[in-house]
Amino acid sequence: MRRVIATTLMSLDGVIDHPEQWAFDSMSEQVQQANYDQLFASDALLLGRETYVGFAETWPSMRDDEAGFGERMNSITTYVVSTTLEKAEWNNATIISENVAEEVAKLKELPGEDILIYGVGRLAYSLLDAGVLDELRIWVHPVLFGSATTEGMITREGPKTALELAGTRTLDTGIVIHTYTPKKPA
């Protein structure tokens, strides 16, 4: 069965918003390889509307002849969760507008690799609450960004959800990737 994995970048002070302003100071070949490995272990993206719109504006012009990351982002099957988006023009995209957890559960049953969600927001939380999200990866960057509202931080309304630490990986620039899975009832 395929897994649904949500991944996000976060500063030490909990900021996940606007990573382009703080995350790139921690880049290295090892960090790029970890990003590459994560994307290439997946054969589908699952994106909320806001992330999809941002990616659709940015990625079509991105190319990298050596690693193929840009080409992968521009060719991978993408599912967009939105009740307002009428047409998805970028990148093999299909819109899911209702019964999201049920539709994602069906996608998990299909043959293939991981389904990757970039960002942790309403979509990831709704799938976590529905028992459909399999893994949460938080890439903690060694920076205090210091200027975010609560909207730009990991915040969630919903039931208490226990998670288990499934692994940690420290990269050469000080980024620590924490991997969590939903805790199974005893």
C-alpha positions as CSV (number, residue, x, y, z in Angstrom):
1,M,0.0,0.0,0.0
2,R,1.2,3.5,-0.8
3,R,1.9,5.9,2.0
4,V,0.8,9.5,2.3
5,I,3.7,11.6,3.6
6,A,3.5,15.3,4.6
7,T,6.7,17.2,4.7
8,T,7.4,20.8,5.8
9,L,10.3,23.1,6.5
10,M,10.3,24.8,9.9
11,S,12.6,27.3,11.7
12,L,13.6,26.7,15.3
13,D,11.0,29.2,16.4
14,G,8.2,27.3,14.6
15,V,7.8,29.3,11.4
16,I,6.8,27.3,8.3
17,D,5.6,30.3,6.3
18,H,7.8,31.9,3.5
19,P,10.7,29.4,3.7
20,E,12.2,31.2,0.7
21,Q,13.2,34.0,3.2
22,W,15.0,31.7,5.7
23,A,15.5,28.1,4.6
24,F,18.1,28.5,1.8
25,D,20.9,29.5,4.1
26,S,21.0,25.8,5.2
27,M,21.5,24.3,1.7
28,S,24.2,21.9,0.8
29,E,24.7,18.9,-1.5
30,Q,23.5,16.6,1.3
31,V,20.4,18.7,1.8
32,Q,19.7,18.7,-1.9
33,Q,20.2,14.9,-2.0
34,A,17.7,14.4,0.9
35,N,15.2,16.6,-1.0
36,Y,15.9,14.6,-4.2
37,D,15.5,11.2,-2.4
38,Q,12.2,12.3,-0.9
39,L,10.7,13.5,-4.2
40,F,12.0,10.5,-6.2
41,A,10.6,8.0,-3.6
42,S,7.2,9.4,-4.6
43,D,5.2,9.1,-7.8
44,A,2.5,11.6,-6.9
45,L,2.0,14.9,-5.2
46,L,-1.0,15.8,-3.1
47,L,-1.3,19.6,-2.7
48,G,-3.7,22.1,-1.2
49,R,-4.9,24.9,-3.4
50,E,-2.5,27.5,-2.1
51,T,0.6,25.3,-2.4
52,Y,-0.5,24.2,-5.9
53,V,-1.0,27.8,-7.1
54,G,2.5,28.7,-5.8
55,F,4.1,25.7,-7.4
56,A,2.3,26.2,-10.7
57,E,3.7,29.8,-10.8
58,T,7.2,28.7,-9.9
59,W,8.1,25.3,-11.2
60,P,7.3,25.4,-14.9
61,S,10.3,27.6,-15.5
62,M,12.6,25.6,-13.2
63,R,15.1,23.2,-14.8
64,D,18.2,21.4,-13.6
65,D,20.0,19.3,-16.2
66,E,22.1,17.4,-13.7
67,A,19.7,16.0,-11.1
68,G,16.4,16.1,-12.8
69,F,14.5,17.6,-9.8
70,G,12.8,20.3,-11.8
71,E,11.8,17.9,-14.5
72,R,10.4,15.5,-11.9
73,M,8.4,18.3,-10.3
74,N,7.0,19.3,-13.7
75,S,6.1,15.7,-14.7
76,I,4.9,13.9,-11.6
77,T,1.2,13.2,-11.2
78,T,-0.4,15.8,-9.0
79,Y,-3.7,15.9,-7.1
80,V,-5.0,19.2,-6.0
81,V,-7.5,19.5,-3.1
82,S,-9.7,22.5,-3.7
83,T,-13.3,23.4,-3.6
84,T,-12.7,26.7,-5.4
85,L,-10.1,25.9,-8.2
86,E,-12.0,25.2,-11.4
87,K,-9.1,24.2,-13.6
88,A,-5.6,22.8,-12.8
89,E,-3.3,23.6,-15.8
90,W,0.1,22.7,-14.4
91,N,1.6,19.3,-14.4
92,N,-0.7,16.3,-14.8
93,A,-3.0,17.7,-12.2
94,T,-6.4,16.4,-11.1
95,I,-8.6,18.3,-8.8
96,I,-10.2,16.6,-5.8
97,S,-13.1,18.7,-4.6
98,E,-15.1,16.5,-2.3
99,N,-14.8,13.4,-0.1
100,V,-11.1,14.1,0.2
101,A,-10.1,11.5,2.8
102,E,-12.1,8.9,0.9
103,E,-10.5,9.8,-2.4
104,V,-7.0,9.8,-0.9
105,A,-7.6,6.4,0.7
106,K,-8.5,5.1,-2.8
107,L,-5.3,6.6,-4.2
108,K,-3.3,4.8,-1.4
109,E,-4.8,1.5,-2.6
110,L,-3.5,1.9,-6.2
111,P,-0.1,0.5,-7.1
112,G,2.8,2.9,-6.9
113,E,5.1,4.8,-4.6
114,D,4.6,7.3,-1.8
115,I,2.2,10.3,-2.2
116,L,4.0,13.4,-1.1
117,I,2.3,16.5,0.5
118,Y,4.5,19.6,0.6
119,G,3.5,21.7,3.6
120,V,1.6,21.0,6.7
121,G,-1.8,22.8,6.8
122,R,-5.5,22.1,6.5
123,L,-5.0,19.3,4.0
124,A,-2.4,17.3,6.0
125,Y,-4.4,17.9,9.3
126,S,-7.6,16.7,7.8
127,L,-6.0,13.5,6.5
128,L,-4.3,13.0,9.9
129,D,-7.6,13.4,11.6
130,A,-9.2,10.9,9.2
131,G,-6.5,8.3,9.7
132,V,-5.2,8.6,6.1
133,L,-1.9,10.4,6.7
134,D,0.9,7.9,7.3
135,E,3.9,10.1,8.1
136,L,4.9,13.6,9.0
137,R,8.4,14.9,8.3
138,I,9.4,18.2,9.8
139,W,12.7,19.6,8.5
140,V,13.9,21.9,11.4
141,H,16.3,24.5,10.2
142,P,18.9,26.1,12.4
143,V,17.5,29.6,12.2
144,L,15.3,31.7,14.4
145,F,13.1,33.6,11.8
146,G,11.4,35.7,14.4
147,S,8.7,37.4,12.4
148,A,5.6,35.3,11.8
149,T,2.0,35.4,12.8
150,T,0.3,32.2,14.1
151,E,-0.9,31.6,10.5
152,G,2.7,31.1,9.5
153,M,3.4,28.6,12.2
154,I,2.4,25.0,12.8
155,T,-1.0,25.5,14.4
156,R,-3.9,23.2,14.3
157,E,-7.5,23.0,15.6
158,G,-8.7,19.5,16.2
159,P,-8.4,16.6,18.5
160,K,-5.3,15.7,20.4
161,T,-3.3,13.4,18.2
162,A,-0.4,11.4,19.6
163,L,2.5,10.8,17.3
164,E,5.5,8.4,17.5
165,L,9.0,9.4,16.6
166,A,9.9,7.1,13.7
167,G,13.3,8.6,13.0
168,T,15.6,11.5,13.1
169,R,18.3,12.5,10.6
170,T,20.8,15.3,11.1
171,L,22.2,16.8,7.9
172,D,25.5,18.5,7.6
173,T,24.1,22.1,7.8
174,G,22.4,21.4,11.1
175,I,18.9,20.7,9.6
176,V,17.3,17.9,11.6
177,I,14.5,15.9,9.9
178,H,12.1,14.5,12.4
179,T,9.8,11.8,11.1
180,Y,6.6,11.0,13.0
181,T,3.9,8.4,12.5
182,P,0.4,8.5,14.0
183,K,0.5,6.5,17.3
184,K,-1.6,3.4,17.1
185,P,-4.1,2.8,19.9
186,A,-2.9,0.4,22.5
